[in-house]
Amino acid sequence: MPAIMETATYVDKAKAIGATVLGGAVVLGALWVVPGLFDDNGTEARIAPPASRATPVVTGAVTLQPRQLRLEAVGTSRAIRSVTLFPEAAGEVVSVGFEAGQRVAAGDLLLELDSRDEKLALELAEVRVADAERLWRRYQRARDTDAVPINDREAAETALAAARIELQRAQVALDDRYVRAPFDGVVGLTDVEPGDRIDPSVPITTLDDRSALLVDFEVPEAMLGALRTGEAIEVATWDRREATASGELTELGSRIDPVTRTVSARARVTNDEDLLRPGMSFRVTLRTEGAPYPVVPEVSLQWGVDGAYVWTVADGRAHRVSADIVQRREGVVLIDADLEAGDPVVVEGVQSMREGREVEATARYQP
């Protein structure tokens, strides 16, 4: 009995404590509810819902910048002007007036052939011209007296014209005995020596104008639309990383190779210091600009199941805009998206964005 009575006492105490706690809750609830439900006059009043608050974000303005394109290709050079010299006529070499590697000017005598017969032929032609001129002048003085038939005068005039032509031919034949530089340049090696007998099929030497080089290389089809003649290029030899010389794009081919999908291009490179040689292979670097694209801070770019996107703000609400990455740069990204220059994009607070959510720009992004 004592144990049972003690247990009952504990139960009664527990009920009493529970009733007290419950009563306190009811009183507190009444204190909480009553003031909200009735005003000072005792009439019922409605509780106004809390005011909505816009999500604070930091935005940055979209700018437009051109896409930077960089091309590296292998180019082969040749002199801006280059010829292999041959004699115009056959004959014995009298003298060679140059050494390999020598710089010559246009008109300098490089090689002379035996010209004794040609000089005599020129003198004979000069005599015939002088004789024909005397006869023609004599007939001209007698023209007013009709002492000389008109047929004789015409024959004298024809003979004079033929003699002058023969004189010119003799002069050309004599000039062909001399080989002169057609332009300024540097001569190459030669196997011809005085005493050799040569003909027009024997090469004498080469002549290169190395003041500038023409470098031929291939351009991918995808870059063709962004290239224009006059674009600056740099060339470097394979043993040097820095630029060796600079120049500009001068020509683009008229068709695309269907196999390599490239187009031929040619650039002119200055060679004032004469460090480069025709036939050299170069690393060609060409930088140009493509179409302009929207630029946004890198931190504003987000990724979803459908790809990349950014959040923009219009009329105080967030809107999602899909984007394709065009080019990455330090701290920013060029994207292909439906954005205009000056449009605000969310930079900080992107994790809280939802389509149509009310936002408030609290600051402008400063890169």
C-alpha positions as CSV (number, residue, x, y, z in Angstrom):
1,M,0.0,0.0,0.0
2,P,2.7,2.6,0.8
3,A,4.3,2.0,-2.6
4,I,1.0,2.3,-4.4
5,M,0.1,5.5,-2.5
6,E,3.5,7.0,-3.3
7,T,3.1,6.2,-7.0
8,A,-0.3,7.8,-7.0
9,T,1.1,10.9,-5.4
10,Y,3.8,11.2,-8.1
11,V,1.0,10.9,-10.7
12,D,-1.0,13.6,-9.1
13,K,2.0,15.9,-9.0
14,A,2.8,15.3,-12.6
15,K,-0.8,16.1,-13.6
16,A,-0.6,19.3,-11.5
17,I,2.6,20.3,-13.2
18,G,1.2,19.6,-16.7
19,A,-1.9,21.6,-15.9
20,T,0.2,24.5,-14.7
21,V,2.4,24.5,-17.8
22,L,-0.7,24.2,-20.1
23,G,-2.4,27.0,-18.3
24,G,0.7,29.1,-18.7
25,A,0.7,28.4,-22.4
26,V,-2.9,29.3,-22.7
27,V,-2.4,32.5,-20.8
28,L,0.7,33.4,-23.0
29,G,-1.3,32.5,-26.1
30,A,-4.1,34.7,-25.0
31,L,-1.6,37.5,-24.3
32,W,-0.2,37.0,-27.8
33,V,-3.4,36.6,-29.7
34,V,-5.7,39.0,-28.0
35,P,-3.8,42.2,-28.7
36,G,-3.6,41.3,-32.3
37,L,-7.3,40.4,-32.7
38,F,-8.9,43.4,-30.9
39,D,-8.2,47.1,-30.9
40,D,-8.5,49.6,-28.1
41,N,-12.3,49.8,-28.7
42,G,-12.7,46.1,-28.4
43,T,-13.4,45.5,-32.1
44,E,-11.7,42.8,-34.1
45,A,-8.6,43.9,-36.1
46,R,-6.7,42.0,-38.9
47,I,-3.0,41.4,-38.7
48,A,-1.2,42.9,-41.8
49,P,1.3,40.6,-43.4
50,P,5.0,41.7,-43.2
51,A,6.1,43.9,-46.2
52,S,8.0,42.1,-49.0
53,R,11.7,43.0,-49.2
54,A,13.8,43.1,-52.5
55,T,16.9,40.9,-52.6
56,P,20.0,43.1,-52.5
57,V,22.6,42.5,-55.3
58,V,25.7,44.0,-56.8
59,T,25.5,44.6,-60.6
60,G,27.9,45.4,-63.3
61,A,27.3,47.1,-66.6
62,V,27.7,45.1,-69.9
63,T,30.3,46.4,-72.3
64,L,31.0,45.5,-75.9
65,Q,34.5,44.5,-77.0
66,P,35.8,42.9,-80.2
67,R,37.0,39.3,-80.1
68,Q,40.7,39.0,-80.1
69,L,42.0,36.6,-82.8
70,R,45.5,35.2,-82.9
71,L,47.0,33.1,-85.7
72,E,50.3,31.2,-85.7
73,A,51.4,29.6,-89.0
74,V,54.5,28.4,-90.7
75,G,55.7,30.7,-93.5
76,T,58.4,30.5,-96.2
77,S,60.1,33.6,-97.4
78,R,61.5,34.8,-100.7
79,A,63.1,38.1,-101.8
80,I,60.9,40.9,-102.9
81,R,62.7,40.7,-106.2
82,S,64.8,37.7,-107.3
83,V,66.2,36.6,-110.6
84,T,68.7,34.2,-112.1
85,L,70.8,36.0,-114.7
86,F,71.6,34.4,-118.1
87,P,73.5,35.9,-121.0
88,E,71.6,37.1,-124.0
89,A,74.1,35.7,-126.5
90,A,76.8,33.1,-126.8
91,G,80.4,34.1,-126.6
92,E,83.6,34.0,-124.6
93,V,83.7,35.6,-121.2
94,V,86.1,38.5,-121.0
95,S,85.6,39.6,-117.4
96,V,83.4,38.9,-114.3
97,G,82.8,42.1,-112.4
98,F,81.4,40.8,-109.1
99,E,82.0,38.5,-106.2
100,A,79.5,36.3,-104.3
101,G,77.6,38.2,-101.7
102,Q,78.4,41.6,-103.2
103,R,75.8,44.3,-103.1
104,V,75.3,45.9,-106.5
105,A,73.2,48.8,-107.9
106,A,70.9,48.7,-110.9
107,G,73.0,49.1,-114.1
108,D,76.3,47.8,-112.6
109,L,78.3,45.6,-115.1
110,L,78.4,42.0,-113.9
111,L,79.9,40.2,-116.9
112,E,81.3,41.0,-120.3
113,L,81.5,38.8,-123.4
114,D,83.9,39.3,-126.3
115,S,82.3,42.1,-128.4
116,R,84.8,42.8,-131.2
117,D,82.5,41.7,-134.0
118,E,79.6,43.6,-132.6
119,K,81.6,46.8,-132.3
120,L,82.6,46.5,-135.9
121,A,79.1,45.9,-136.9
122,L,78.0,49.0,-135.1
123,E,80.6,51.1,-136.8
124,L,79.5,49.8,-140.2
125,A,75.9,50.6,-139.4
126,E,76.9,54.1,-138.5
127,V,78.7,54.6,-141.8
128,R,75.6,53.4,-143.7
129,V,73.4,55.7,-141.9
130,A,75.6,58.7,-142.6
131,D,75.8,57.8,-146.3
132,A,72.0,57.4,-146.5
133,E,71.4,60.7,-144.8
134,R,73.7,62.5,-147.3
135,L,71.9,61.1,-150.2
136,W,68.5,61.9,-148.7
137,R,69.5,65.5,-148.0
138,R,70.8,65.9,-151.6
139,Y,67.5,64.7,-153.0
140,Q,65.6,67.0,-150.6
141,R,67.4,70.1,-151.9
142,A,66.6,69.1,-155.5
143,R,63.0,68.5,-154.8
144,D,61.9,72.0,-155.9
145,T,63.6,71.7,-159.3
146,D,62.2,68.3,-160.1
147,A,65.7,67.2,-161.1
148,V,65.3,64.0,-159.1
149,P,62.3,61.7,-159.9
150,I,60.0,61.2,-157.0
151,N,60.7,57.4,-157.0
152,D,64.4,58.1,-156.3
153,R,63.5,60.4,-153.4
154,E,61.2,57.8,-151.9
155,A,63.9,55.1,-152.3
156,A,66.5,57.3,-150.6
157,E,64.1,57.9,-147.7
158,T,63.4,54.2,-147.3
159,A,67.2,53.4,-147.4
160,L,67.8,55.9,-144.7
161,A,65.1,54.4,-142.5
162,A,66.5,50.9,-143.1
163,A,70.1,52.1,-142.2
164,R,68.9,53.5,-139.0
165,I,67.2,50.2,-138.0
166,E,70.4,48.4,-138.8
167,L,72.2,50.8,-136.5
168,Q,69.8,50.1,-133.7
169,R,70.1,46.3,-134.2
170,A,73.9,46.6,-134.1
171,Q,73.6,48.6,-130.9
172,V,71.3,45.9,-129.3
173,A,73.7,43.1,-130.3
174,L,76.6,45.0,-128.7
175,D,74.6,45.6,-125.5
176,D,73.8,41.9,-125.3
177,R,77.5,41.3,-124.8
178,Y,77.3,43.0,-121.4
179,V,75.3,41.6,-118.4
180,R,74.2,44.3,-116.1
181,A,72.2,44.2,-112.8
182,P,68.5,44.9,-113.5
183,F,67.9,46.3,-109.9
184,D,69.7,46.9,-106.6
185,G,70.4,43.7,-104.8
186,V,72.9,41.1,-103.7
187,V,74.5,38.7,-106.1
188,G,75.0,35.0,-105.4
189,L,77.6,32.4,-106.3
190,T,78.8,31.9,-109.8
191,D,80.7,29.1,-111.7
192,V,81.6,31.4,-114.6
193,E,85.2,32.6,-115.1
194,P,87.0,34.6,-117.7
195,G,87.8,32.5,-120.7
196,D,84.7,30.3,-120.4
197,R,82.5,30.1,-123.4
198,I,78.9,30.3,-122.5
199,D,75.5,30.5,-124.2
200,P,72.0,31.7,-123.2
201,S,71.3,28.4,-121.3
202,V,74.1,28.9,-118.8
203,P,73.2,30.6,-115.6
204,I,75.6,33.3,-114.5
205,T,74.4,34.1,-111.0
206,T,71.4,35.1,-108.9
207,L,70.4,38.5,-107.8
208,D,68.1,39.2,-104.8
209,D,66.6,42.4,-103.5
210,R,66.6,41.6,-99.7
211,S,65.4,45.0,-98.5
212,A,62.1,43.2,-97.9
213,L,60.9,39.6,-97.9
214,L,57.6,38.1,-99.1
215,V,56.4,35.4,-96.6
216,D,53.8,32.9,-97.9
217,F,51.7,31.0,-95.3
218,E,48.2,29.4,-95.0
219,V,45.2,30.9,-93.1
220,P,42.4,28.7,-91.8
221,E,39.0,29.2,-93.5
222,A,37.4,30.2,-90.2
223,M,39.6,33.3,-89.9
224,L,39.2,34.5,-93.5
225,G,36.3,36.9,-92.7
226,A,38.3,38.7,-90.0
227,L,41.4,39.3,-92.1
228,R,42.1,42.4,-94.1
229,T,45.1,43.5,-96.2
230,G,47.3,45.8,-94.1
231,E,47.0,43.8,-90.9
232,A,50.3,43.8,-88.9
233,I,52.2,40.5,-88.6
234,E,55.3,39.4,-86.8
235,V,57.8,36.7,-87.9
236,A,60.4,34.9,-85.9
237,T,63.0,32.3,-86.7
238,W,62.6,28.9,-85.0
239,D,65.6,29.5,-82.8
240,R,64.2,32.7,-81.3
241,R,61.0,33.2,-79.3
242,E,60.8,37.0,-79.7
243,A,59.7,38.7,-82.8
244,T,62.5,38.9,-85.4
245,A,60.8,41.3,-87.8
246,S,57.5,42.9,-88.5
247,G,55.4,43.5,-91.6
248,E,51.9,43.6,-93.0
249,L,49.5,41.3,-94.8
250,T,49.6,42.3,-98.5
251,E,47.6,39.6,-100.4
252,L,45.0,37.0,-99.8
253,G,44.3,34.1,-102.2
254,S,41.2,34.0,-104.3
255,R,40.1,30.5,-103.4
256,I,40.1,28.0,-100.5
257,D,41.8,24.7,-100.8
258,P,39.1,22.0,-100.5
259,V,41.5,19.6,-98.9
260,T,43.2,21.7,-96.2
261,R,40.3,24.2,-95.9
262,T,42.9,27.0,-95.9
263,V,43.6,30.1,-98.1
264,S,47.0,31.2,-99.2
265,A,48.2,34.5,-97.7
266,R,51.3,36.7,-98.4
267,A,52.9,39.3,-96.1
268,R,55.7,41.8,-96.8
269,V,58.4,41.9,-94.0
270,T,60.9,44.6,-93.7
271,N,64.6,43.5,-93.7
272,D,66.5,46.8,-93.2
273,E,69.2,45.2,-91.2
274,D,69.6,42.4,-93.7
275,L,69.4,39.7,-91.1
276,L,66.9,37.5,-92.9
277,R,67.5,35.5,-96.0
278,P,65.2,34.3,-98.9
279,G,64.0,30.8,-98.4
280,M,64.0,31.0,-94.6
281,S,61.1,29.4,-92.7
282,F,59.4,31.5,-90.1
283,R,56.8,31.3,-87.3
284,V,54.2,33.8,-88.4
285,T,52.1,35.5,-85.8
286,L,49.0,37.6,-86.8
287,R,46.7,39.3,-84.3
288,T,43.4,40.8,-85.4
289,E,40.0,41.7,-84.1
290,G,36.7,40.0,-84.8
291,A,33.1,41.0,-84.2
292,P,32.2,42.8,-80.9
293,Y,30.5,40.7,-78.2
294,P,29.1,41.5,-74.7
295,V,31.6,41.4,-71.9
296,V,30.6,40.4,-68.4
297,P,32.6,39.8,-65.2
298,E,33.7,36.2,-64.9
299,V,32.0,35.8,-61.5
300,S,28.6,36.6,-63.0
301,L,28.6,33.6,-65.3
302,Q,26.6,30.7,-64.0
303,W,26.1,27.1,-65.2
304,G,22.9,25.0,-65.4
305,V,21.6,21.9,-67.0
306,D,21.1,23.9,-70.2
307,G,24.5,25.5,-70.2
308,A,25.9,28.9,-69.2
309,Y,23.7,31.9,-68.3
310,V,23.8,35.2,-66.5
311,W,21.2,37.1,-64.5
312,T,20.2,40.6,-65.7
313,V,17.9,43.1,-64.1
314,A,15.0,44.8,-65.8
315,D,12.2,46.8,-64.1
316,G,13.6,45.8,-60.7
317,R,13.3,42.0,-61.4
318,A,15.8,39.3,-62.2
319,H,15.8,37.6,-65.6
320,R,17.9,34.7,-66.8
321,V,19.7,35.1,-70.1
322,S,21.4,32.2,-71.8
323,A,25.0,32.7,-72.9
324,D,27.6,30.9,-75.0
325,I,31.2,31.6,-74.1
326,V,33.2,33.2,-77.0
327,Q,36.5,34.0,-75.3
328,R,37.9,34.2,-71.8
329,R,40.1,37.0,-70.6
330,E,41.6,38.0,-67.3
331,G,38.6,38.5,-65.0
332,V,36.0,38.9,-67.8
333,V,34.3,36.7,-70.4
334,L,33.1,37.5,-73.9
335,I,29.7,35.8,-74.4
336,D,27.2,35.4,-77.2
337,A,24.0,36.5,-75.5
338,D,21.0,38.8,-75.9
339,L,22.5,41.7,-74.1
340,E,23.2,45.3,-75.0
341,A,25.9,47.7,-73.9
342,G,25.0,49.1,-70.5
343,D,22.6,46.3,-69.4
344,P,23.1,45.4,-65.7
345,V,24.1,41.9,-64.8
346,V,24.2,40.4,-61.3
347,V,27.7,39.9,-60.0
348,E,27.2,39.3,-56.3
349,G,24.0,37.6,-55.0
350,V,23.6,35.3,-58.0
351,Q,22.9,32.3,-55.7
352,S,19.7,34.0,-54.5
353,M,18.3,34.7,-57.9
354,R,15.1,33.3,-59.3
355,E,13.3,34.2,-62.4
356,G,11.2,37.3,-61.8
357,R,12.4,37.8,-58.2
358,E,12.4,41.4,-57.1
359,V,16.0,42.7,-56.6
360,E,17.6,45.9,-55.6
361,A,21.0,47.0,-56.8
362,T,22.9,48.2,-53.7
363,A,26.2,48.8,-55.5
364,R,28.0,48.8,-58.8
365,Y,30.7,46.2,-59.5
366,Q,34.2,47.6,-59.6
367,P,36.7,45.2,-61.3
